[in-house]
């Protein structure tokens, strides 16, 4: 888990650093620009720094998959989901602005700082999360997942090669996606799709 997180950090920093400054305001994912996508993904790093060692008033969250089931509990198309997505977009814009004129360099400094904090913290260190109380070792795979998925989004948007260092993080994140999917009503469809038996609906997501 720790090694996958470190790989995700290195891979995302490499991708962000490869983005030409002139491309930062190009479209990347839905309504988000490249800069906003990087800003959103940077929160997978800063939330560790902000919440490590803190305790939540929420319930204990035992696994990374359980975290995603809580934060993604609002049905698609519901008012609660729209409000959640608007809140995420607002934070993404603020995080993008905070990265300044050289997002790649700012992100690299941020990643180094947080990696040092993680390396110096015990697995059982508490983390207050949006879903509830977690331990560091349980929370880290959710941060890996965010960095990997948005790193792949970034690579796809700008036709950048996927860094080889991301491979262990991609592998761990694929397992986590399967664990999340396993708790969904669509679990049989996901399994059959992975085995080449059928296609999933457009825009289907496990999160």
QUINOR-V160644 format. One record per residue. N is the residue number from 1. RES is the residue in one letter. SS is DSSP state (alpha for helix, beta for strand, coil for the rest). PHI is phi in whole degrees, 0 to 359 (* if undefined). D_CENTER is the distance of its C-alpha to the mean C-alpha in Angstrom with 1 decimal. Layout:
BEGIN
<<N	RES	SS	PHI	D_CENTER> <N	RES	SS	PHI	D_CENTER>>
END
This chain:
BEGIN
<<1	X	coil	*	14.3> <2	X	alpha	293	15.1> <3	X	alpha	293	15.9> <4	X	alpha	293	12.9> <5	X	alpha	297	10.8> <6	X	alpha	298	13.4> <7	X	alpha	296	13.3> <8	X	alpha	295	9.7> <9	X	alpha	301	10.7> <10	X	alpha	298	13.9> <11	X	alpha	294	12.8> <12	X	alpha	291	10.5> <13	X	alpha	300	13.4> <14	X	alpha	297	15.8> <15	X	alpha	293	14.5> <16	X	alpha	297	14.4> <17	X	alpha	289	17.8> <18	X	coil	271	19.2> <19	X	coil	282	18.8> <20	X	coil	297	22.4> <21	X	alpha	305	22.9> <22	X	alpha	292	24.7> <23	X	alpha	256	21.8> <24	X	coil	295	19.4> <25	X	coil	260	20.7> <26	X	coil	285	20.7> <27	X	beta	298	18.9> <28	X	beta	230	15.5> <29	X	beta	214	13.8> <30	X	coil	60	16.1> <31	X	coil	273	17.6> <32	X	beta	276	15.2> <33	X	beta	278	16.6> <34	X	alpha	302	15.3> <35	X	alpha	300	15.5> <36	X	alpha	291	13.7> <37	X	alpha	296	10.7> <38	X	alpha	297	10.8> <39	X	alpha	299	11.4> <40	X	alpha	299	8.5> <41	X	alpha	296	6.0> <42	X	alpha	298	8.6> <43	X	alpha	291	8.1> <44	X	alpha	294	5.5> <45	X	alpha	265	9.0> <46	X	alpha	290	11.4> <47	X	alpha	295	10.8> <48	X	alpha	293	11.9> <49	X	alpha	298	14.9> <50	X	alpha	284	15.7> <51	X	alpha	245	15.7> <52	X	beta	294	16.7> <53	X	coil	87	20.3> <54	X	coil	260	20.3> <55	X	coil	247	21.3> <56	X	coil	263	20.3> <57	X	coil	278	22.9> <58	X	coil	279	21.0> <59	X	coil	288	21.4> <60	X	beta	291	20.4> <61	X	coil	249	17.3> <62	X	coil	280	18.3> <63	X	coil	218	15.5> <64	X	alpha	300	11.7> <65	X	alpha	297	12.9> <66	X	alpha	297	14.9> <67	X	alpha	303	12.1> <68	X	alpha	290	10.7> <69	X	alpha	292	14.4> <70	X	alpha	285	15.0> <71	X	alpha	289	12.5> <72	X	coil	255	13.2> <73	X	coil	290	16.8> <74	X	coil	291	18.3> <75	X	coil	298	19.8> <76	X	coil	298	19.0> <77	X	coil	89	21.6> <78	X	coil	280	22.4> <79	X	alpha	299	23.0> <80	X	alpha	297	20.5> <81	X	alpha	293	17.6> <82	X	alpha	296	18.9> <83	X	alpha	295	19.0> <84	X	alpha	298	15.5> <85	X	alpha	295	14.4> <86	X	alpha	294	16.9> <87	X	alpha	295	15.7> <88	X	alpha	299	12.1> <89	X	alpha	296	13.9> <90	X	alpha	298	16.2> <91	X	alpha	294	13.8> <92	X	alpha	297	12.2> <93	X	alpha	295	15.9> <94	X	alpha	295	16.8> <95	X	alpha	293	14.1> <96	X	alpha	297	15.2> <97	X	alpha	296	18.7> <98	X	alpha	290	18.2> <99	X	coil	286	17.2> <100	X	coil	74	20.9> <101	X	coil	283	22.8> <102	X	coil	231	21.1> <103	X	alpha	303	17.3> <104	X	alpha	299	17.1> <105	X	alpha	291	19.5> <106	X	alpha	297	18.0> <107	X	alpha	295	14.5> <108	X	alpha	298	16.5> <109	X	alpha	295	18.4> <110	X	alpha	298	15.5> <111	X	alpha	296	13.9> <112	X	alpha	298	17.4> <113	X	alpha	296	18.1> <114	X	alpha	287	15.1> <115	X	alpha	300	15.7> <116	X	alpha	296	19.3> <117	X	alpha	296	18.6> <118	X	alpha	296	16.6> <119	X	alpha	299	19.4> <120	X	coil	267	22.0> <121	X	coil	247	20.7> <122	X	coil	288	21.7> <123	X	coil	304	19.7> <124	X	coil	275	21.1> <125	X	coil	303	20.2> <126	X	beta	290	19.3> <127	X	beta	225	16.1> <128	X	beta	275	16.4> <129	X	coil	242	13.4> <130	X	coil	295	13.3> <131	X	coil	266	14.4> <132	X	coil	143	17.0> <133	X	beta	277	18.0> <134	X	beta	224	16.2> <135	X	beta	261	17.1> <136	X	alpha	303	15.2> <137	X	alpha	292	15.5> <138	X	alpha	276	14.1> <139	X	alpha	283	11.2> <140	X	alpha	306	10.1> <141	X	alpha	299	9.0> <142	X	alpha	290	6.4> <143	X	alpha	287	5.1> <144	X	alpha	301	6.2> <145	X	alpha	302	4.7> <146	X	alpha	297	1.1> <147	X	alpha	294	4.4> <148	X	alpha	292	6.5> <149	X	alpha	298	6.2> <150	X	alpha	284	6.4> <151	X	alpha	296	8.8> <152	X	alpha	293	10.7> <153	X	alpha	302	10.9> <154	X	alpha	295	12.3> <155	X	alpha	299	14.6> <156	X	alpha	292	15.8> <157	X	alpha	294	16.6> <158	X	alpha	247	18.6> <159	X	coil	55	19.9> <160	X	coil	267	18.7> <161	X	coil	292	19.0> <162	X	coil	283	16.1> <163	X	coil	300	16.7> <164	X	alpha	299	18.4> <165	X	alpha	297	16.6> <166	X	alpha	284	13.4> <167	X	alpha	304	15.5> <168	X	alpha	295	15.2> <169	X	alpha	289	11.4> <170	X	alpha	296	11.6> <171	X	alpha	299	14.3> <172	X	alpha	296	12.6> <173	X	alpha	290	9.7> <174	X	alpha	295	12.6> <175	X	alpha	298	14.4> <176	X	alpha	297	11.8> <177	X	alpha	301	11.7> <178	X	alpha	294	15.5> <179	X	alpha	294	15.7> <180	X	alpha	296	14.1> <181	X	alpha	299	16.4> <182	X	alpha	298	19.2> <183	X	coil	264	19.4> <184	X	coil	264	19.7> <185	X	coil	301	23.1> <186	X	coil	276	22.1> <187	X	alpha	308	21.6> <188	X	alpha	300	24.9> <189	X	alpha	294	24.0> <190	X	alpha	296	20.7> <191	X	alpha	300	22.7> <192	X	alpha	293	25.5> <193	X	alpha	294	23.2> <194	X	alpha	295	21.8> <195	X	coil	264	25.4> <196	X	coil	78	26.5> <197	X	coil	275	28.6> <198	X	coil	201	27.1> <199	X	coil	258	24.6> <200	X	coil	276	21.9> <201	X	coil	299	22.5> <202	X	coil	302	21.1> <203	X	coil	68	17.7> <204	X	coil	296	17.3> <205	X	coil	214	13.8> <206	X	coil	276	13.0> <207	X	coil	236	10.6>>
END
